[in-house]
């Protein structure tokens, strides 16, 4: 792999191509630019308005031609919906050779899918999440066994620039998708419910939103490297107090079971998508 790396430096080919320029691609580009990354970035995006926005905001090269985008790239990030993947693979397959690393952030599509269709064994499957938009992403990477350390390092850097990145085996990806991939929407649903409750208890909507969001932020900060969630509950709860009343209502109404069922359903869907 050494000769390949000196080769790309020599030719100035250290380029990353994003296929798809949606929210997730933008979050990753923003992170890379913010961390002072010198990578050349090209984005292939069908919508002209979106192309211009990405070019003007981040100084990336843009195109609407997927095949063109991958030609000079050493890393290709597939940032399209699972439903669009067959078409995208057909576009790029002729331009992908064994020197290129392919990174997929599409939910539920397996590493094997890409190995079967592309002429490279350097495949990485990643589940990022929306926190990347604020530099607080949680990305989980699964690497094909045949990939070397230099490649894994470069790919990890992309995701670490917009948050936390860890590697896990691919068989855990359905669970990861349910927990951290879909998780932001589940947490937002809970926060929205708290805001609605605050409003029905007489608070103004903006005040209720501020209270809920800042409470979430403070709670995650306390939990980060601090007490376990159970411990924190005990710290806030006092016998016969307001918190105890609310908590016993949650337990009685089956909050834990509901959360379990929702994550099981999300994981099941992830598994279905990967068939």
N, C-alpha and C positions, 0 to 999 in steps of 0.2 A: 504494500500500500504506500510505502515511502515514495517510490518513484512517481506514483500517481499524484501524490500531494505536491511534490516539487513541480511536477508537470503542470498542474492547474495553476500554481502560483506563477510559473513562467509565462503561461499563456493568458494570464489575467482571467481565468475561467471560473474564479471563485464566486459563482453566482447562484442565487436561490430563485427559483420560479414558483410563484403561487398560482395555482389554477383555481380561480374563484377569488373574488375580492370582497367577500361579505364581512360581517361583524368580526368573526373569529380571525380571518386573515388580517384584517385591519388591526386587531388587538395585538397580534404577534408582530406585525411590522412596526407598530408603534413602540412595542417593547424593545425590539432590536435597535431601532433608531435611537431610542432613549438611552440604551446602554452603550452607545458609541460604537456599535457594530459597523464594520467597514464593508460588509458584504454588499455586492451588487444585487439589487432586488428587482425582479420583473414580475408584474401581475397580469394574468390573462383574465379579462372580465368582459362579459357580453354587453353590459349597459354602458353606453358612452358617458353618461353623466357621472356614473360611479368611477369610471376610469379616470376622468378628468379630476374628480375630487381626490382620488388616491395619489395621482401624480402631483397635483398642486400642494397637497397637505404634507406628503412624506417624501417627495422627490424621488419616487420610484419610476422605473420605466413601465409603460403599460402597452398592452396589445389586446386584440379580441381573438387572436389566433393561438389556440392551445398548442398546436404543433410547433409554431414559431417560438413560443415561450420556453419550451423545454430543450430546444436545440443546444444552447450554450450553458444550460444549467448543470451544476454538479449535484444540487439538492432540489428535488421537486416536491412541493407541499400541495397535496390534493385537498383543497378546502371547499369541496362542493357537497351537496346533499347526496345521501346514499343513492337516491333514485336517479341521479344524473351520472353516476359513476361509470356505467357501461359505455355511455357515449363519450365521456372524457377519456377513458382508457383507449377506445378506438382511435380518438384523435392523437393521443400522445405515443401510443405503443411503437410506431415506426422510429421515433426519435429517442427511445430509451434503450441504453445499452448497459453492460455490466459495470461500467464505471460510475453510473448515476445512482444516487440514493433516493428512494421514493418514500415519502412520509405521508401517511393518510390520517386525516382527522375526521373521517366520516364514521358515524356511529354504526356499529354492527357489521362492518365489512372486515373479513378476516385477512390475515397476512397471506394465507394460501391463495385467496382470490387474486391477489396481485402477482404472486409467484407464478400462477398458472397463465397469466395474461401478458406479463412483461418480461423482457429479456435482462432482468437484473435480479440478484438475490439480496440486494441491499434494501430491505423493506422494513419500515418502522410503522407500527400502528399506535396512534396517540389519541387519548381522550382528554381534550382540554376542557376548560369551562369559562363562563362569561366573566369571571373575576379578572381574567387576563386584560380586560378593557381598562382596568385601573391598576395594573401591575400586581394584582393579587390572585392570579390564576392558580388553579390546581390541575396540573397535567400529569397523566399517567402514560408512560411509554412502554410498549412491548416491542422487543427487537427480534427480528428473524435470527435464528441461531448462527447463521453464516456471516453475520455482519462484523466488521472489525472495530477495535476500540476508537480509532481516529474518527470513524463515521459516527459512532454512538456519541462521542464527545461533542461533535459539531451540532448534531441534532438536539442533544440535551440543552446546549447553549441557547438555541432558538427559543425553547420553552421556558428556560430559567430566566430569560430576560423579561418575562412578563408574569413572574410568580414563582411557585414551587413546582419542581418536576421530580418525579420518582419513577423507577422502573419496576414493573410487575409482570409476572407471566401472563400470556394471552388468555389462558383459561379463566382468569379473574376479571376479564374485561366487561362481562355483562353486569357483574356486581358494581364495578367501578362506574360504568355508565349510569346505573340507577342512582348511585350515591353522590358522586361529585359532578357527573355530566349533567344529569337532570336536576340535581340538588338545588341549584340556584333558583329554579322555578318553584320548587317545593317550599323553600324557605321564604321566597317572596309571597307565596300564597298564605303562609302562616302570618307573615308581617301584615299583609293586606287585611286578613281577618282581625288582627289586633287593632289596626287603624279603624276599621268599620265599627268594632266594639267600642273603641274610644269615642267615636262620633256619636254612637247611640247612647253613650253615657254622658253626653253633653259637651264634649270637647270640640273645638273647631278642627276641621280636617287637616289644615297645615300643622297645627299644634300636635294633633294626634300622630301625624306622620313623623314629625321630628322626634317625638317621644319614643315611638316604636323603633325607628331606624337607629337613633343614638343608643338606645337600650341594647339593640342587637350588636352594634359595634363594640360597646363596652363589655358585653358578655363574652364575645369572641376573644377580646383582648385578655380578659381575666382567665379564660379557659386555656389560652395558648401557653403551654408549658406550665400551667398552674394547676389548680385543683381539678379533679375529675368532674364531669357534669353532675354526678350524684352528690359529690361533696359540696358543690356550689349550691345545689338545691337545699341542702341541709343548712348552709350558711344563711340563706335568705329566709327559709321557713322558720317561723316560731310557732310553738304549740298554740292551737286555737286562734291563730292570727289570720290576716287577709290572704296571705300566700297559701297557707294550708287549705283554706276553703277552695281557692281556685284550683290547686293541685288535685284535691280529692275529686273535684268535678271532672277534670281531664282524665283521671284514672277511671272513674265510673263510666265516662262516655267512651272509653276505649281508644284514647289517642295513640298509645303505643301500637296497638293492633292495627289501627288505620295506617300508621306510618309503615309498618312492616308490609301490609298488603300492597300499598302504593309502590314501594320499592321492589317488591316481588313482581308486580305487574310490569314495571319499567324494565327490569332485568329480563323478564320473559320476552318482552317485545324486542329487546336487543338481540336475544338468542334467535328469534324468528327472522329478524333482518339478516342475520349472518348465515342463514341456510342457503 
